[in-house]
Amino acid sequence: MFHVVPNLSAAIKAVECGVDGLVVEGGEGGGFKNPRDVATMVLLPLVRSQVDVPIIAAGGFVDGKSMAAAFALGAEAVQMGTRMVSALESPVHENWKNAIVNAKETDTVFLNRMHSPALRALRTDKTTRLENSPEVNAMAEFGKAIDLYFGGDMESAIALTGQVCGRIDSVRSVRDILEDVRREFFETLEAMSNRYLG
Ligand SMILES: Cc1cc2nc3c(=O)[nH]c(=O)nc-3n(C[C@H](O)[C@H](O)[C@H](O)COP(=O)(O)O)c2cc1C
């Protein structure tokens, strides 16, 4: 069993409870979050330095370069959420996929910092309103997910999405995504080896 953790103390507690491995997820990722978010770049090497179990890195991964970075920081695998939500085979409505493709890296909001769980989601009129009303519990205003997921009404609910939306510029098949990730991962290792070890 792998447990998702947002900080070092949760990672150590999970390992002490006997998990087989960890999903170490930084606050830039899409979805439900710890209100005290920590970026993958800080969290992943920190957790790696304190635990011996296998780590799947999550939050910000989208291609072979970012996967190589995760491996350099101590992960054995990466998990891609936003990239797969926007993949061709993903069952969500094309409005959401197109919104991810068109989004800049600054087009997500971090909601519910004063409540729990916090969430990272795509910026829309609804989520901008919630961002500007930190006293409101966003979970109470979540809305009708089915109208968003399958009806494509981007204002009906909260479209959980990570900052890496800014690095996604087309809807692609899962096969193409994975083949490119794999190829670019090895190209990156080779290029770095040639540049710094050659
Ligand atoms: C639409 C959406 C739904 C998600 N649902 C879950 C979930 O139910 N459980 C979970 O552990 N993580 C969930 N996540 C988080 C992902 O599994 C993944 O760790 C995260 O998206 C990684 O960051 P990224 O978006 O930068 O790739 C979700 C993410 C998205 C975008």
The ligand as a Gaussian input file, in Angstrom:
#p B3LYP/6-31G(d) Opt

LIG

0 1
 C       -9.116000      16.079000     -11.386000
 C       -8.180000      15.483000     -10.360000
 C       -8.684000      14.570000      -9.448000
 C       -7.830000      13.997000      -8.469000
 N       -8.348000      13.098000      -7.577000
 C       -7.524000      12.530000      -6.668000
 C       -8.027000      11.563000      -5.743000
 O       -9.209000      11.226000      -5.744000
 N       -7.154000      11.018000      -4.839000
 C       -5.829000      11.383000      -4.818000
 O       -5.064000      10.853000      -3.992000
 N       -5.331000      12.306000      -5.677000
 C       -6.147000      12.860000      -6.596000
 N       -5.651000      13.789000      -7.478000
 C       -4.214000      14.107000      -7.440000
 C       -3.463000      13.305000      -8.503000
 O       -3.542000      11.933000      -8.211000
 C       -1.993000      13.712000      -8.615000
 O       -1.263000      13.343000      -7.461000
 C       -1.793000      15.182000      -8.852000
 O       -2.694000      15.628000      -9.836000
 C       -0.355000      15.393000      -9.280000
 O       -0.100000      16.724000      -9.637000
 P       -0.214000      17.274000     -11.154000
 O       -1.650000      17.674000     -11.283000
 O        0.730000      18.411000     -11.157000
 O        0.163000      16.167000     -12.072000
 C       -6.473000      14.364000      -8.443000
 C       -5.979000      15.294000      -9.383000
 C       -6.805000      15.854000     -10.327000
 C       -6.229000      16.855000     -11.309000

